[in-house]
Amino acid sequence: MKQLTWWALVWALGALPALAQTQPGRLAAAVRPATKGFVWTIERAGQTGWLVGSLHLMTPDAYPLPPFLESAFLSAQVLVEEADPDELKAPEAAAELVRRAFYPAGQSLEKHLSADTYRSIVERASKVGLPAEAVQRMRPWMLAITLAAVEMQSAGFDPALGLDRHFRDRAIGMGKPLQTLEASLEQVSILESLGAALQESLVVETLRGTETEISQIRTLMAAWKGGDAAGLERILLDGTKESPQIYQALFVDRNKRWVPKIEACLAKARCMVVVGAGHMVGPDGLIDMLSKRGYTVSQR
């Protein structure tokens, strides 16, 4: 599994930055010059909408956004996003998340990993301010995304600056209708479905060098800012495809479930669909799927 696979969890699942803040009880690819943004118009038989590839954590220099992207948002009648991370703030949802993401009393991560792996994980976590007691409680998938999110935030990538959060906050302020393609807890189910062996491999993946990983993330950000869809596909998806189960669960299956919901929105209104950028590109991406269903999809 390539290094970027475990980072793909954070880029692929829009609720994960919120998940990574939950506690119990509380590749160097060349990037083309910028010619287009990571936004596409979508049209068919009088229906018009926009597909926008988001990064769920971004840096301040991503703003201000390109004028066309702002114009698309203002023209859209409905904003459609992956999930609402604020769902996890509801007491029942928060309790369910804790139940599924953390071990109950009497169980711990240490009992599910080799002694060497666990010791290395504790050392890595302590460097970013995660105490051993917190690490002990986390299930493997939760630990993987928490380390990814914390280290990305330490490098300046902020979930508060994520494109989906930016547009969500603006839509709420304007009273623009909002729709979601899945529930936040559905994303937890996707992670749980990976199975124990694959989850452990994600934990082992966290032991690789942070400096190289952050460099890859910066390259990914540059591809997004340059509208380099082919470059982003190489950076984000190629490593993920080396683990077919992760690729199928994170991207292919979800894209297939989303297409009918996107079509239903477009049939009634001008919809702006903002989902993780990795969902746009490649032969299993939304652009390809919707093009095959007769839509004209053009990058702007």
N, C-alpha and C positions, 0 to 999 in steps of 0.2 A: 504494500500500500504506500503510495507517495505521501510526502509530508502534508500536502495541501488537503488531503481527504478529510482530516478531522476539522480543519478550518472551514471546510465546505458546509459543515453542520450549521455554523453561525450564519453563513451567507444564504443558505437554502431555506431556513426556517425563520419566518419573521418574528415569532414570539420568543425566540431563544434569548435575545438580550435581556428580556424580562425574567426568563427562567433562571438565568445565570446570577441574578441578584437575589434569588430566593434562598432563605436560610430556614432551618427547622425552628419552629416557634416564631418566627417573624418572616519558484521556477523562473527563471529569468527569461521571459519571452519578449521579443521585440514588439513594441506598440506603435501603431501607425499614427501619424500626425492627426490632430483633431479635425475632422471634416464633417462629422455628423454626431448628434447626440444619441444617448441610449433610449430613444423614443421612436415609436413607429405609429403611423396612421393606419387604421384598419377600416375598410369600406366594403360594402356589398349591398346592392339593391336599395340604395338610399339610406342604408345604415352607416353611421360614422362613429368612430371611437378612437382611442389611443391605447397603445400598449407601452408601458414604461418599465424598464428594468431598474430595480432598486438595489442599492447596497444598504444593508440594515444598520451598519455602523459606518460613519464617514468622518472626514476631517473638515475643519472650518473652511479650508480653501476650496471646497466643493461648491460654495455659495459665493455670489449669487448664481442662480441656475440660468441656463441658456434661455433667451426670450421665448423661443418656441415652446419650451416645456411649461413655462409660466402661462403662456397663452392657451395651451391645451387644457391646463387645469381650470382656468377661468371659463373656458367654453364648455367644459364637461358638465352634464347635469347630475351625474352620479359618480362618486369615487368608489372604486372596487379595490380592496386590498386582500392580502393573504389571510390575515387573522387580526384580531383585536387583542394586543398584549394586555390591555387594561382589564380584560376578562379575568385575569389571574389575580386581580386585587380583591375580587369578591370573596368573602370568607369561605364559602363552600368550595370554590375553585382552588383557592390557596391551600386549603386543608387537603384537597385531593392531590394537588401537585406535591405537597410535602410527603404524603403517603406513598406516592409512586416514585419519587425522585430520591428519597432518603431511606436508608435501612431502619427497620424498627429496632427497639431495644433488644440487645442480645446478638445482633448481627452487625457486621462492619465490612468495609472495603478490604481491610487487611486479610480477612479470611477468604477472600476471593481472588487474591493475587499472590504471586510468588513473593518471598521475603525481599529479594533484591529489587523487584519492580516496585513494590510498595515503598521501600525505603527511598528509592529515587524519586517517586512521586511526591512524597512528603517534603523532600528537599526542594524540589521544583516549586511546589505550592508555597512553601515558606518564603521563597524569594519574591513572590507577588502578594504576600500578606494573607495567605489562606492558612489558618492554623491547622495543626494535625487533627484536632478534635472535629473540625468541620469536614475535613477530607475523609475521616473515618466513616462519617455518616452517609456520604454520597455514593449513590450507585454509579457504576462505571460511565454510563452515558452522560450523567449529570456532571461528573467530574471533568470529562472531556470538554464539554461546552463551557463550563465555568472557567477552566484554565484558558481556553481560547478567547473567551470574551474579556476576561481580566487582563490578559497580556495585550490584546488588541487595544483596550482602553488605555493601558499604560503607554502605548505607542502613539496615542492621540486619536484613535478611532472611537467616536462617541456614539452610543445608541440614540442619544437625544438629537443627533444631527442626521440620523438615517433618513433617507428620502421618504420612506413610507410614513415615518413619524411626522416629518415636516408637512406633508400634504394632509395627513390625518388631522393634525392640530388646526391647520388652516380651514379644512372643510367643516370641522366642528364650530369654529369661530364664525363662519359664514352661514351656517345652517344648511350646508350642502349635504344631500343624502349620502349615507355610507352603506356599503355592503361588504361582506367578507366571504371568502371562498372556503374557509374551513374554521373550525374552532381551535383555540389555542391548545386545549387539552388533546385534540386530535394529533397535534404535532408531538406531544409526549408519547402517544400510542405508536407513532412511527418509529421513534427512537427505541421504545421497548421491543418492537417487533424485530430488531436487528439480532437479538439472541445474545447469549452470554459470551460465546467465543469472539464474535465480532465486536461486541462492546469492549472486551478486554483488549483487543487489538487497537481500538481507538485510544485506550488509556496508555498503552505502550507507545503509541504514536506521539503522545504529549512529551515524551522524553527527548525528542529531537531538539536541535538547536533553535532557540527563539530568534536569534539574529537572522538566520536564513529564512525562517518563516515570515517574519515581519517584512523582510525585503520582498518576498513573494506577494504579500498582501499589498504593499505599495505599488508593485507592478500591476496588480489587479485593479487598483484604484485608478491608475493612469490609463489603463485600457478602457475603463468605464468613462472617464472624463473625455477621452478621445473618441468615444463612440465606436471603439474597435471591437465589434462583435466577435470576429474570428479570433482575435487575440484573447478576449475574455474566455471564450470557449476553450482554447488551449490551456489557459492557466487554471481555470476552475474545474472544468469537466473532465479533462484527460486523466488526471489522477484519480478522480472519483470513479471513472469507468473501470479502473483496475479492480474495483470491488463491486461487481455487478449487483449484489444485493443492496448496497447503499445507493448506487445510482438509480436502480429501479424504484426503491422506496422513496428517496428524496425528490426525484425529478419525474421519471416517466409516469408512474402511477398517479401522482398528484396532478400533473399536467392533463392527463386523460380525464380525471374527475372535474377539473376546472373548466375545460372547454365548454361543456353544456351550460354551465352557469354564466360564463362570459357571453355566450350567444344569447341567452335569455335576457341579459341586461341590454345588450346591443339592440335587441328587437324592440325595446321599449323606450330607450333613451340614448343620448350621447354619453358614453361611459368611458372613463379613464381608469384603466386597469394597472395598478402599481404592485408588482410582485418582484421577488428576487431576480436579479439580472440573469442568473444561471438558468432560469426557467424559459428565457426568451430564445436561447441559441441552441444550435445543434439539430440533428435529425429528429430528436424527440422533444424539441422545444415548442412553445406555444406558437411562434411565428410559422413554423413548418406545419404544425397541426391545423391551424386556422387557414393557412393558404390552401391546404388540401381540401378544405371544406368550402372553397369558393370565394374567400375573402381576398381582397387586394391589400397586401401589407407592405408598406413602404417606410424605410428608415428616414428620419428627418435630421 
